[in-house]
Amino acid sequence: MKKSFFWITIIISVLVLAGCFPQNPPTYQLTLEANPAQGGNVDGEGKYKGGVTVALTATPSQDWVFNNWTRNGVVVSNNATFDYIMPAYDHTLKANFTEIPDTFTLTLESSPTAAGTVAGGGEFAEGDTIPITATPVADWGFVNWTKDGVQVSEDRIYDYTMPATDTTLIANFVELPKYTLSIVASPTEAGTVTGMGDYTEDATVTCVATPNAHWSFVEWTKDGVQVSEDRSYDYTMPATGATLTANFEPLFSLSLTANPSEAGTVTGMGEYTEGSTVTVTSTPNQYWTFVNWTKNGAQVSIESNFVYTIPATSATLTANFEWDVANVSLSNLVEDTQFEMYDGTDFGYWQVYIHPDLIAQLPNTGTYKLVIGDDIYDFEQNAGDIYATVPENEHDEQDIKDNGVVIAVDTYSAPLSTLTENTQYEMYDGTDFGYWQVYIFPALIPEIPDTGTYQLNIGTDQYLFEQNGGDVYATVPENEHDEQGIKDNGVIVAY
């Protein structure tokens, strides 16, 4: 009994001690395969505990490339070498490889060599589609692609399918014929032309016509038919010789003058072709009014601005002006009786004294000015003397006597508010057209002269009265003044 108890105690002790020490964890089989087997080698196969990191390597054979690692057809890595976390079960990984196909050389050549360039050659696999291009140089044209003397395409840009052999393709070119382009000017003395020469069919030729002085370019013609109105023209060469004509027409000078020159300004002068129309304008200076346009002394228009048709010759138009105020030239007066010269050159000036009561052309009283060319000098009135001072550095004594003109610029005024409506003036409602018009009857208004130049002042705005067919009227835009404002604030000024 005691012996049995001893052995039982020993067995229990052994079992207790065995449970106090850890047991080794299980391992799992990692199998590696190369797919296909000849595609490469794999490294890292073995038994591993679950969760450990295993370094795997796939090495492709010659003419093969690594693709990826898969497990049960699912990609686990695209890297040939990578660290794999071992799962807790047996399994297989495949390293997948692809064979590198054989390549073949595609050689491209030009014939003749200098006739053009080729592009697209290189190393390619069987079945590859290769875009190849042939580009001819100037004056050459592409014919076809040939292989071993046999045509494979007439297309300059061609997709070639690579065979399983080295191949040479020839781009064949031919020299293009040239045709003569002649260019002439008509008339020959009218201008110069450029662009003539020998060109291939479809070549673009820039033709330029340059008119000489006093000529104007009209058009390009071929066989009498217009081909362009552009002086610089891109012509496409046909498959035959051709002649282009640059046609010109003469320009005629239009000169404009003001008479007298100091009375106003003119615009519109220049060179123009026969039959063209030109708007010529004349603008009178202060104290002058426009009379008419004349050509060689004959009147051509009484409009200050009019449209003139250019004749087949150069022409001169004269804009004639006259004073619109009382005036007299010093050269027509008697010195020391009607006017006197005072020499103040020691102080830098000349003075002109006038005696209006002895000058029939001027009113006895009023405001006077001395005009010499474009210069205007006011006459001062002091203790019975009436004189104008002229700086000696602007005009000398003889110039003053020869060219000086005395004008009287008295002004007269009559406020509309003091006049009788419908007797001395009338209002015309043109507001349907955006304006009011004021008609006046100067003969019935004693404050102003019966004839002359009239102006309507409303505040700082000024409107010139037009005189047409016996009517004297000023037009006021309705957006500037209304009817009552015109009546209350309008002032007629005469001079």
Buried (B, 14 or more C-beta within 10 A) or exposed (E): EEEEEEEEEEEEEEEEEEEEEEEEEEBBEBEBEBBEEEBBBBEBBEEBEEEEEBEBBBBBBEEBEBBBBBBEEEEBBEEBEBEBEBEEEEEEBBBBBEEEEEBBEBEBEBBEEEBBBBEBBEEBEEEBEBEBBBBBEEBBBBBBBBBEEEEBBEEBEBEBEBBEEEBEBBBBBBEBEBBEBEBEBBEEEBBEBBBBEEBBBEBEBEBBBBBEEEBBBBBBBBEEEEBBEEBEBEBEBBEEEBEBBBBBBBBBBBEBEBBBEBBBEBBBBEBBBEEEEBEBBBBBBEBBBBBBBBBEEEEBBEEBBBEBEBEEEBBEBBBBBBBBBBBBBBEEBEEEEBBBBEEBEEEEBBBBBBBBEEBEBBEEEBBBBBBBBEBBBEBEEEEEEBBBBBEBEBBEBEBBBEBBBBBBBBBBBBBBEEBEEEEBBEBEEBEEEEBBBBBBBBEEBEBBBEEBBBBBBBEEEEBEBEBEEEEBBBBBEBEBBEBEBBBEBBBBBBB
